[in-house]
Amino acid sequence: MLFQLMERVARFMAILGGLVLTVLIALTCISVLGRGLNTLGHSPFLNALSEGIAKALIATGVGPVSGDFELVEAGISFSIFAFLPICQLRKGHATVDIFTNALPQAVNRFLTAFWEVLLSGLIVLITWRLYVGMSDKMRYGETTFLLQFPVWWAYALSLAAAVIASVVALYCAYVSIVEAVTGKRIRFVPEGGVH
């Protein structure tokens, strides 16, 4: 039952992260297209070909999206933390098990538990540092250069996703410890997932 709850939360965060990433991709494409059209409007080639078309293109106000890199920076950090819970729950992190494959299954379970606990500790540490960073940004009132939105907003979004990633990571560490001690498999990793 607890696994199902973690699975739902992890899936929701992955979908949310994917939606944010899709919007960021669209924003980047629009910005690059606008920048390209603006450059074309100012190019000697188009001015020589038809000065009227060049002036009309520039008059439309076409150009890059103002502050696009600020939005992408904030959104990407959120997306990374949003994808972390599903990756952790499904054992999707990269592993190198060339040497451990020859070890007995019980030893591998303990190694898995050790790394799960270590990774969970790191995720919790990063979450805590995100909180400290957000508090500093709030206290100093730092804003982005172009859009002038408070920097702590991006920290808060990432922190929310990181808190969920921490909860899922701690759950995974607990399950790995129980699996190592009892020898029973508790966490279901779907077929095609990493074992």
N, C-alpha and C positions, 0 to 999 in steps of 0.2 A: 504494500500500500504506500509506504513512504517512497519506494522507488518510482511508483507511478506519479506521485506528486512532483518529485525531482525531475522526472522525464517531461512532464507537462510544462513546468517552469523553464527548463532548459530549452525545450522546443519553442516556447513563446519568445524567449530572449533571442534565439537564433533567427526566428522569423522577423522580429523587430530589428535586429541587426542587419538582416538582409534587406529589409525595406529601406532603412537609413542608407545603406550602401548603394542601393539602386538609385535613390534620389541624388546621392553625391555623384554617381556616375553621370546621370542626366545633367546635373548642374555643371560638371566639368566639360561635358560635350558641348553644351550651350555656350559656355564661356570661351572654349577654344574656337568654336565656329564664329562667335561674335568677334573675337580677336582677329581671326583670319579675314573676315569680311571688312573689318575696319582697316586692316593692313592693305587689303586689296583696294579699298576706296582711296587710300593715300598713295598708292603705288604709281610710279611714273608710267607704267604700262597701261593701266586703265585710264589715267588722265590723258595719255596720248591717243588712246583708242576713242574715248568719248568723255570729255570733261564734264558734260551734263550728267551722265550716269554716275561718274565718280562723285560729283557733288550731291546728287540725289541719295546715293548710298550713305555718304557721311551724314547727310541731313536726317536720316532715319534714327541716328543716335546709336547705331549698332556698335557693339564693342564687347569687351569681356565683362562678365558679371563682377560688379564691385565687391570685393571682399571674399571672392570665391575660395581662395586658399585658407582663409580664416574658418569658413564654414566646413571645408573639407577636413581641416585639421581637427576641429571639434568632433565632427561626425565619425571620422575614422577611429578616434580613440574610443568613442562609445561602442562602435561596431566590434572592435577587438575584444572588449570585455563582454559584449553581448554573445559572442560566439564561444567564449571560454567554457561556460557551463556544459553545453552539449558535447564539446570536445572532451572535457574531463569525464563526463558521465559515460560516454561511449568508448573511452580509452583510445581516443583519436590522436593523442600526442605521439610524435615520432619517437621510436625506440630503436635501440641497437641491441639485438639479442643474439648475436652470433655466438658468443661464449656461453650465455646462460641457457641456451637450448639444450645443451648437454647435461645440465644440472638436474637433479631430481625435482619433481613437481612441487614438493613441499618447500624446497629452497627458493624456487621461483616465486611461490606465493609470498614468502617473507620478503624477498627482494621487491616485489610489486608493492607490498604494504609499506616498505621503507620509503620507496620513491613517491608513493601517493601521499604519505605523511609529509615528506619534505616539500613536495610541490604545493600541497595545501598550505603549509606554513609560509611559503613564498607568496602565494596568492593573497593570504591574509595580510602579510607584511606590505605588499603593494597596495592593498585596499586601505590599510591604516595610513600609509604615506600619501595616498590620494586625498584622504580626509585632511591630513595636516596641510597639504598643498592647497586644497580648497579653502581651508580656514585662513591661510596666509593671503590668498588672492582676495577673499572677502574683506579682510582687515585693511589691506592696502588699496582696495578699490581699483585694481588694475583693469583696464579695458583693452579690447583689440584695437589695432591701429586704424583700420578703415571703417569698420562697422560700429565701432565703439560699444560693443556689447560687453558686459562684465565677463572677464575670463573665468571666473568661478562657475559660471553656468556650464561650461564644458566639463569642468572638474566634477560638478554635481551629477551630470548625466553619466559620466564614466564611473563615478563612485557608486551610483545606484546599481549599475550593471556589475561592478566589481563586488559589491556586497552579495549579490545573488551568486556570483561565481564563487565567492568564499564559502557560502552556505553549501553549495553543491560539492565543492572540493572537500570540505570537512566531512560531508556525508560519504563521499567516495573513500576518503582515508579510513573512516570508521568501518565501512563495509570491507575494505581490503584487509584491515586488521582482523576482523571477525573471520573472513575467509582463510586467512593465514593460520589462525589459531584452530579453527574447527575443521578445515579442509573441505568445507561445503561451499558451493558456489551460490552466492546470493545475488550479485549484480548480473543481470542479463545483458549481454552484448549481442545485438542482432547480427544475423549472418551477413558477412561482408564487412563487418566492423573489425577493428583491430582487437586481438585477444592478448 
